[in-house]
């Protein structure tokens, strides 16, 4: 696989992982601990040491990610309230938008660093297999009928 293609896959996988993590963290669940699934362990040939090290990375950053999700959600609520009231000056709305985007950026940065640290525990072949697994899961989700809310 070419270097550029691998980078695109890593970036795509990262954003897929990020969106899943944000939902899981915000709801207080651990819905996507891919390194603990039998499928990932088997396909990637993960060692017990790798699973343990990846879990440690996740657990070490989990409190920070939860905190950042809370900040992001609060800034979004503040923006919604400001816009709904229709009383603010445009500069105030702009300032609040900056706060929302800053919170989103901090969350994304922390999550990407976590993913990078996890990837460092894998061989190049394992990283490729992980992204293949993510791609298959993504395609499977796209073909399922959507549930009504």
Backbone as numpy.savetxt, mean C-alpha at the origin, in Angstrom:
# Nx Ny Nz CAx CAy CAz Cx Cy Cz
13.74 -10.88 -18.10 12.89 -9.71 -18.10 13.79 -8.48 -18.10
13.45 -7.51 -18.95 14.26 -6.31 -19.04 14.17 -5.45 -17.79
15.20 -4.64 -17.58 15.26 -3.80 -16.39 14.09 -2.80 -16.35
13.77 -2.20 -17.48 12.68 -1.23 -17.53 11.35 -1.89 -17.23
11.12 -3.06 -17.80 9.86 -3.78 -17.54 9.76 -4.15 -16.07
10.85 -4.59 -15.49 10.86 -4.96 -14.08 10.52 -3.74 -13.22
11.08 -2.58 -13.57 10.80 -1.36 -12.81 9.33 -0.98 -12.91
8.75 -1.12 -14.09 7.33 -0.82 -14.26 6.49 -1.77 -13.42
6.85 -3.04 -13.42 6.11 -4.03 -12.63 6.24 -3.73 -11.15
7.44 -3.37 -10.71 7.65 -3.04 -9.30 6.79 -1.84 -8.91
6.77 -0.82 -9.74 5.98 0.38 -9.44 4.50 0.04 -9.42
4.04 -0.73 -10.40 2.63 -1.13 -10.44 2.28 -1.95 -9.20
3.10 -2.91 -8.89 2.86 -3.74 -7.72 2.87 -2.93 -6.44
3.75 -1.97 -6.38 3.84 -1.10 -5.21 2.54 -0.33 -5.00
2.00 0.25 -6.06 0.76 1.01 -5.92 -0.42 0.10 -5.60
-0.43 -1.09 -6.17 -1.47 -2.05 -5.84 -1.38 -2.42 -4.36
-0.18 -2.68 -3.91 0.05 -3.02 -2.51 -0.33 -1.85 -1.61
0.06 -0.65 -2.01 -0.25 0.54 -1.21 -1.74 0.73 -1.02
-2.50 0.61 -2.10 -3.95 0.81 -1.97 -4.56 -0.26 -1.09
-4.10 -1.49 -1.20 -4.61 -2.57 -0.35 -4.24 -2.32 1.10
-3.01 -1.89 1.35 -2.56 -1.63 2.72 -3.34 -0.49 3.34
-3.60 0.57 2.59 -4.33 1.70 3.15 -5.71 1.27 3.61
-6.38 0.45 2.80 -7.71 -0.03 3.17 -7.61 -0.93 4.39
-6.65 -1.84 4.39 -6.50 -2.77 5.51 -6.15 -2.03 6.80
-5.23 -1.11 6.73 -4.84 -0.38 7.93 -5.97 0.50 8.44
-6.67 1.14 7.53 -7.75 2.02 7.95 -8.87 1.24 8.61
-9.09 0.02 8.17 -10.17 -0.78 8.77 -9.67 -1.62 9.94
-8.38 -1.55 10.24 -7.85 -2.27 11.39 -7.63 -3.75 11.14
-7.63 -4.16 9.90 -7.42 -5.57 9.59 -6.07 -5.79 8.96
-5.73 -7.05 8.79 -4.49 -7.41 8.11 -4.86 -8.25 6.89
-5.45 -7.63 5.92 -6.02 -8.36 4.80 -5.01 -8.79 3.75
-3.83 -8.23 3.78 -2.93 -8.54 2.67 -1.51 -8.82 3.15
-1.38 -9.75 4.04 -0.05 -10.17 4.47 0.39 -11.30 3.55
0.74 -10.92 2.33 1.03 -11.89 1.28 2.11 -12.89 1.67
3.07 -12.50 2.49 4.19 -13.36 2.85 3.77 -14.51 3.78
2.55 -14.45 4.31 2.08 -15.51 5.20 1.18 -16.52 4.49
0.82 -16.24 3.24 -0.08 -17.16 2.53 0.69 -18.36 2.02
0.02 -19.50 2.03 0.65 -20.73 1.51 1.02 -20.57 0.05
0.15 -19.89 -0.70 0.41 -19.68 -2.13 1.72 -18.92 -2.35
1.91 -17.82 -1.64 3.14 -17.03 -1.79 4.35 -17.80 -1.30
4.22 -18.45 -0.16 5.34 -19.21 0.38 5.80 -20.28 -0.61
4.83 -20.95 -1.22 5.15 -22.02 -2.16 5.72 -21.48 -3.48
5.03 -20.50 -4.06 5.46 -19.98 -5.36 6.79 -19.25 -5.29
7.00 -18.50 -4.22 8.23 -17.73 -4.08 9.34 -18.54 -3.41
8.96 -19.70 -2.88 9.91 -20.53 -2.13 10.53 -19.73 -0.99
9.65 -19.09 -0.23 10.08 -18.28 0.90 10.58 -19.18 2.02
11.67 -18.78 2.60 12.18 -19.51 3.77 11.48 -18.98 5.02
11.54 -19.76 6.08 10.97 -19.31 7.35 11.63 -18.02 7.81
12.92 -17.91 7.56 13.66 -16.70 7.94 13.14 -15.49 7.17
12.92 -15.65 5.88 12.40 -14.55 5.08 11.02 -14.12 5.57
10.15 -15.09 5.83 8.81 -14.78 6.32 8.90 -14.01 7.63
9.76 -14.46 8.51 9.93 -13.80 9.81 10.47 -12.38 9.64
11.47 -12.20 8.78 12.05 -10.87 8.58 11.05 -9.90 7.95
10.26 -10.39 7.01 9.26 -9.54 6.37 8.17 -9.18 7.38
7.77 -10.13 8.19 6.78 -9.86 9.24 7.31 -8.81 10.21
8.57 -8.89 10.57 9.17 -7.91 11.48 9.17 -6.51 10.87
9.44 -6.43 9.58 9.39 -5.14 8.88 7.97 -4.57 8.96
7.01 -5.41 8.65 5.61 -4.99 8.68 5.21 -4.53 10.08
5.53 -5.33 11.08 5.13 -5.00 12.45 5.82 -3.72 12.95
7.06 -3.52 12.51 7.78 -2.32 12.97 7.18 -1.04 12.40
6.61 -1.11 11.19 6.05 0.09 10.55 4.54 0.21 10.70
3.91 -0.82 11.16 2.44 -0.81 11.27 1.91 0.34 12.12
2.47 0.61 13.30 1.95 1.75 14.09 2.08 3.08 13.34
3.19 3.28 12.66 3.40 4.52 11.92 2.39 4.63 10.77
2.17 3.52 10.08 1.20 3.54 8.98 -0.21 3.84 9.48
-0.58 3.24 10.60 -1.90 3.53 11.17 -2.03 5.01 11.52
-0.99 5.54 12.12 -1.00 6.96 12.47 -1.15 7.83 11.23
-0.42 7.49 10.19 -0.46 8.27 8.96 -1.82 8.15 8.27
-2.45 6.99 8.34 -3.80 6.83 7.79 -4.76 7.74 8.53
-4.64 7.79 9.85 -5.52 8.64 10.65 -5.34 10.11 10.28
-4.10 10.55 10.14 -3.82 11.94 9.78 -4.41 12.24 8.40
-4.19 11.34 7.46 -4.70 11.52 6.11 -6.23 11.64 6.12
-6.88 10.73 6.81 -8.35 10.76 6.87 -8.87 12.05 7.53
-8.18 12.48 8.57 -8.60 13.71 9.25 -8.45 14.93 8.34
-7.34 14.98 7.62 -7.14 16.11 6.69 -8.17 16.08 5.57
-8.55 14.89 5.11 -9.60 14.78 4.11 -10.93 15.28 4.66
-11.24 14.91 5.90 -12.49 15.37 6.54 -12.48 16.89 6.68
-11.34 17.43 7.08 -11.23 18.89 7.22 -11.47 19.59 5.88
-10.92 19.02 4.82 -11.12 19.60 3.49 -12.58 19.51 3.08
-13.20 18.37 3.31 -14.61 18.20 2.94 -15.48 19.21 3.69
-15.22 19.38 4.98 -16.00 20.33 5.77 -15.80 21.76 5.27
-14.56 22.09 4.96 -14.25 23.43 4.47 -14.97 23.71 3.15
-14.95 22.75 2.27 -15.58 22.94 0.96 -17.11 22.94 1.09
-17.62 22.10 1.97 -19.06 22.02 2.14 -19.64 23.32 2.70
-18.93 23.95 3.60 -19.41 25.18 4.22 -19.48 26.34 3.22
-18.68 26.29 2.20 -18.66 27.33 1.16 -18.40 28.72 1.74
-17.68 28.78 2.86 -17.39 30.05 3.51 -15.91 30.43 3.38
-15.08 29.47 3.04 -13.63 29.68 3.05 -13.17 30.46 1.82
-12.09 31.14 2.01 -11.41 31.78 0.88 -10.68 30.69 0.09
-10.43 31.00 -1.16 -9.76 30.02 -2.01 -8.39 29.64 -1.46
-7.67 30.59 -0.88 -6.34 30.29 -0.34 -6.44 29.31 0.83
-7.55 29.37 1.59 -7.73 28.44 2.71 -7.98 27.02 2.19
-8.76 26.91 1.15 -9.02 25.61 0.53 -7.72 25.06 -0.05
-6.97 25.92 -0.72 -5.69 25.50 -1.29 -4.75 25.00 -0.20
-4.69 25.70 0.89 -3.85 25.29 2.02 -4.27 23.92 2.55
-5.58 23.70 2.66 -6.06 22.41 3.17 -5.79 21.29 2.16
-5.90 21.60 0.88 -5.57 20.61 -0.15 -4.10 20.20 -0.01
-3.25 21.19 0.24 -1.83 20.90 0.45 -1.62 19.98 1.65
-2.41 20.18 2.70 -2.29 19.32 3.89 -2.73 17.89 3.57
-3.80 17.76 2.80 -4.27 16.42 2.40 -3.20 15.72 1.57
-2.65 16.44 0.60 -1.65 15.83 -0.27 -0.35 15.52 0.48
-0.01 16.36 1.43 1.17 16.10 2.25 0.98 14.84 3.09
-0.21 14.68 3.66 -0.52 13.48 4.46 -0.52 12.24 3.57
-1.09 12.37 2.37 -1.09 11.24 1.43 0.34 10.87 1.04
1.16 11.88 0.82 2.55 11.64 0.45 3.35 10.96 1.55
3.12 11.38 2.79 3.81 10.76 3.92 3.41 9.29 4.05
2.14 9.01 3.88 1.65 7.63 3.94 2.25 6.80 2.82
2.24 7.34 1.63 2.79 6.63 0.48 4.29 6.38 0.64
4.99 7.38 1.09 6.44 7.26 1.28 6.77 6.16 2.29
6.09 6.17 3.41 6.34 5.16 4.44 6.01 3.77 3.92
4.90 3.66 3.22 4.51 2.36 2.68 5.49 1.88 1.62
5.95 2.77 0.77 6.92 2.39 -0.27 8.23 1.95 0.36
8.66 2.65 1.41 9.89 2.24 2.09 9.72 0.86 2.74
8.54 0.60 3.28 8.28 -0.72 3.84 8.38 -1.78 2.76
7.75 -1.51 1.63 7.79 -2.47 0.53 9.22 -2.67 0.03
9.97 -1.60 -0.06 11.37 -1.70 -0.48 12.16 -2.58 0.48
11.96 -2.38 1.77 12.67 -3.19 2.77 12.27 -4.66 2.64
11.01 -4.90 2.37 10.55 -6.28 2.18 11.19 -6.90 0.94
11.22 -6.12 -0.15 11.81 -6.62 -1.39 13.29 -6.96 -1.20
13.97 -6.22 -0.35 15.39 -6.48 -0.12 15.63 -7.84 0.53
14.61 -8.41 1.13 14.72 -9.73 1.76 14.52 -10.85 0.74
14.15 -10.49 -0.48 13.86 -11.48 -1.52 14.97 -11.48 -2.58
15.11 -12.61 -3.23 16.02 -12.67 -4.38 15.33 -12.03 -5.58
16.08 -11.77 -6.63 15.51 -11.17 -7.85 14.42 -12.08 -8.42
14.65 -13.37 -8.39 13.65 -14.33 -8.89 12.39 -14.28 -8.05
12.55 -14.19 -6.74 11.39 -14.11 -5.86 10.59 -12.84 -6.09
11.28 -11.73 -6.34 10.59 -10.47 -6.62 9.77 -10.61 -7.90
10.37 -11.21 -8.94 9.64 -11.42 -10.19 8.41 -12.29 -9.95
8.57 -13.36 -9.20 7.45 -14.26 -8.91 6.37 -13.56 -8.08
6.79 -12.71 -7.16 5.82 -11.95 -6.36 4.98 -11.06 -7.26
5.60 -10.39 -8.18 4.86 -9.49 -9.07 3.97 -10.28 -10.02
4.40 -11.46 -10.43 3.54 -12.33 -11.24 2.30 -12.73 -10.43
2.50 -13.05 -9.16 1.40 -13.41 -8.27 0.43 -12.25 -8.12
0.95 -11.05 -7.87 0.11 -9.86 -7.75 -0.68 -9.60 -9.02
-0.03 -9.78 -10.15 -0.70 -9.55 -11.43 -1.85 -10.54 -11.62
-1.62 -11.79 -11.31 -2.69 -12.79 -11.42 -3.85 -12.45 -10.49
-3.55 -12.02 -9.28 -4.60 -11.64 -8.33 -5.37 -10.43 -8.84
-4.65 -9.46 -9.38 -5.30 -8.26 -9.91 -6.23 -8.63 -11.05
-5.77 -9.46 -11.95 -6.61 -9.87 -13.08 -7.82 -10.65 -12.61
-7.64 -11.48 -11.59 -8.76 -12.23 -11.03 -9.82 -11.33 -10.44
-9.39 -10.25 -9.77 -10.33 -9.30 -9.19 -11.08 -8.53 -10.27
-10.41 -8.23 -11.37 -11.06 -7.46 -12.43 -12.18 -8.25 -13.09
-12.06 -9.57 -13.09 -13.06 -10.39 -13.78 -14.20 -10.83 -12.87
-14.09 -10.53 -11.57 -15.19 -10.86 -10.66 -16.26 -9.79 -10.73
-17.51 -10.20 -10.60 -18.57 -9.16 -10.55 -18.43 -8.33 -9.30
-18.70 -7.05 -9.43 -18.59 -6.14 -8.29 -19.81 -6.30 -7.38
-19.52 -6.22 -6.07 -20.61 -6.27 -5.09 -21.22 -4.88 -4.96
-22.51 -4.86 -4.76 -23.18 -3.57 -4.53 -22.99 -3.17 -3.10
-22.75 -1.89 -2.88 -22.53 -1.36 -1.53 -23.82 -1.10 -0.82
